[in-house]
């Protein structure tokens, strides 16, 4: 099957348009990840309680544990 120049141009334009859409999504994900890393680097997340109580053994531990 022979391809004409017009068909090749159309295929390339469609591929580039699809890649550009994916690039926008990747940019959003990258920005979100950077914000998360920055929040973690500050030393904590907002709206979470401090861990002041010591952990306790639960009821569903392995066999033989109190």
Secondary structure, DSSP 8 states (H G I E B T S, - for coil): ----HHHHHHHHHHHHHHHHHHHHHHHHHHHHHHHHHHHHHHT--TT-----S-----TT--TT--
